[in-house]
């Protein structure tokens, strides 16, 4: 498949790039700073600002899907606004280019820990992650009103960390997956990438959110 990847230099995006290329997909990475992405067989890097829908449309035209791990940076004070601006450009650009399939990597914050209670709304939720989590939740709400794009929203579990690729994972819907005992469920970023690329290849969650954990 021809896949347009956004956020290829980030923690999740770099794992997605590795997984996509290892399966033989042709990947176009959109980046503000193309020089940060090393040349690899099967990879094309295009300079683009995702807040500019025209630039996104030009870069993703002719692709089978857009996979976005876009995040302006957890340390960015204005993350909520910038996250929204980025997805304004990404979604509008995909529509302009006629690319229907869009997969977005969000966070765990909008997963329910109890009926009607999302993780981001609990008193224990870390303040330094809150604005980013709220921005991702806003994106999910926005996607649920989307009628043109065939979107999927992916929520990692609480514990997302470096680790080996096992190729094994379990999936859930809007609820936080339980871990062993008191510990929260987790997954390696490599296995998160496996789950996302599996969804690209064989869609099971079109116009839906899913979560994963080992």
C-alpha positions in Angstrom: 0.0 0.0 0.0 1.0 3.7 -0.3 0.8 5.2 3.1 1.3 8.9 4.1 2.8 9.1 7.6 2.6 12.2 9.8 4.8 12.4 12.9 7.5 10.0 11.7 10.2 11.5 13.9 8.3 11.0 17.1 8.1 8.2 19.6 5.1 6.4 18.1 5.7 7.7 14.5 9.2 6.3 14.3 7.9 2.9 15.4 5.2 3.1 12.8 7.7 4.0 10.1 9.8 0.9 11.0 6.7 -1.4 11.0 5.3 0.0 7.7 8.6 -0.4 5.8 9.3 -3.8 7.3 6.0 -5.0 5.7 6.9 -3.6 2.3 4.6 -0.6 2.2 5.6 2.5 0.3 5.7 5.3 2.8 5.7 9.1 2.3 6.6 10.9 5.5 5.4 14.5 5.8 7.9 16.5 7.9 8.7 20.2 8.6 12.3 19.2 8.8 12.9 16.3 6.3 16.6 16.3 7.1 15.7 14.6 10.5 14.5 11.5 8.7 17.2 9.1 7.4 16.8 7.8 3.8 15.6 4.2 3.7 14.3 1.9 0.9 10.6 2.4 0.3 10.6 5.8 2.0 10.0 9.2 0.4 10.2 12.3 2.6 8.2 15.4 1.7 8.6 18.8 3.3 5.1 19.9 4.6 3.5 21.9 7.4 0.5 19.9 8.5 -1.3 23.1 9.6 -1.5 24.0 5.9 -4.2 21.9 4.3 -3.0 22.6 0.8 0.5 21.3 1.6 -1.0 18.2 3.2 -3.3 17.6 0.2 -0.4 17.9 -2.2 1.7 15.4 -0.2 -1.0 12.8 0.5 -2.7 12.7 -3.0 -2.7 9.3 -4.5 -2.1 7.4 -1.2 -4.3 4.6 0.2 -4.3 6.0 3.7 -3.0 8.7 6.0 -1.6 7.5 9.3 -1.1 10.4 11.8 0.9 10.3 15.0 1.0 14.1 15.0 1.8 15.8 18.3 3.2 19.3 18.6 5.2 18.2 21.7 4.2 17.4 25.3 6.4 20.2 26.5 4.6 22.7 24.3 2.7 25.2 26.5 0.1 25.8 23.8 -0.4 22.1 22.9 -4.2 22.2 23.0 -4.5 24.9 20.3 -1.6 23.6 18.2 -2.9 20.0 18.2 -6.3 21.3 16.9 -4.6 23.4 14.2 -2.6 20.4 13.1 -5.6 18.2 12.7 -7.5 21.0 11.0 -4.9 20.8 8.2 -4.5 17.0 8.2 -8.2 16.3 7.9 -8.9 19.1 5.4 -5.9 18.0 3.4 -7.0 14.4 3.3 -10.5 15.5 2.1 -9.0 17.8 -0.6 -6.8 15.0 -1.9 -9.7 12.5 -1.9 -7.9 10.1 0.6 -10.8 8.6 2.6 -8.8 6.5 5.1 -7.3 8.4 8.0 -5.9 6.7 11.2 -5.1 9.0 14.1 -3.1 8.1 17.2 -4.7 9.8 20.2 -4.1 9.2 23.9 -5.4 7.1 26.8 -7.1 10.1 28.5 -10.5 9.7 26.8 -10.8 6.0 27.8 -13.4 5.3 30.5 -12.1 4.0 33.9 -15.7 3.7 35.1 -19.1 4.2 33.4 -19.2 7.8 32.3 -15.8 8.7 33.8 -12.9 9.2 31.5 -9.3 8.9 32.7 -8.5 12.6 31.9 -11.3 13.7 34.3 -10.0 11.7 37.3 -8.3 13.7 40.1 -5.1 11.6 39.7 -4.5 12.5 36.1 -1.2 14.4 35.8 -1.6 18.1 35.2 1.4 18.2 32.7 -0.4 15.8 30.3 -3.9 17.2 30.7 -4.1 19.8 27.9 -2.7 17.3 25.4 -5.2 14.6 26.5 -8.1 17.1 26.3 -7.0 18.0 22.7 -7.0 14.4 21.7 -10.4 13.9 23.3 -11.7 16.9 21.3 -10.3 15.3 18.2 -12.2 12.0 18.9 -15.4 14.0 19.4 -14.8 15.8 16.1 -14.1 12.5 14.3 -17.3 11.0 15.6 -19.2 13.7 13.7 -17.2 13.1 10.5 -19.2 11.7 7.6 -16.8 11.9 4.7 -13.6 10.3 6.0 -13.2 6.6 7.0 -11.4 7.4 10.2 -10.0 5.3 13.0 -8.8 6.7 16.4 -6.3 4.6 18.3 -5.8 5.0 22.0 -2.7 3.4 23.6 -3.0 2.1 27.2 -1.6 4.1 30.1 1.8 2.4 30.0 3.3 2.9 26.6 7.0 2.3 26.6 10.0 1.1 24.5 10.3 -2.6 24.3 10.4 -5.6 22.0 8.1 -6.4 19.2 6.1 -9.5 20.1 3.4 -9.1 17.5 0.8 -9.9 20.3 -1.8 -7.6 21.6 -5.4 -7.5 22.7 -8.0 -4.9 21.7 -10.8 -3.0 23.4 -13.2 -0.2 22.7 -13.9 2.9 24.8 -12.9 1.4 28.2 -9.4 1.2 29.6 -8.1 -2.3 29.4 -7.3 -3.9 32.7 -3.8 -4.8 33.6 -2.4 -7.5 35.9 -3.4 -6.8 39.5 -3.1 -3.1 40.4 -0.8 -2.3 37.5 -2.3 -0.5 34.5 -2.2 -2.3 31.2 0.7 -1.5 28.9 2.2 -2.2 25.5 5.5 -1.6 23.8 5.6 1.1 21.2 6.6 -1.6 18.7 3.5 -3.7 19.4 1.3 -0.6 19.2 2.7 0.0 15.7 1.9 -3.6 14.9 -1.7 -3.1 15.9 -2.0 0.1 13.9 -0.5 -1.3 10.8 -2.8 -4.4 11.1 -5.7 -2.0 11.1 -4.4 -0.2 8.0 -4.1 -3.5 6.2 -7.3 -5.1 7.4 -9.7 -2.5 8.8 -11.8 -3.6 11.7 -12.5 -0.2 13.4 -13.7 2.1 10.6 -15.4 5.2 12.1 -14.6 3.9 15.6 -12.0 4.2 18.4 -10.1 1.2 19.6 -7.5 0.6 22.3 -4.8 -2.0 22.6 -2.6 -3.6 25.3 -0.3 -6.6 25.7 
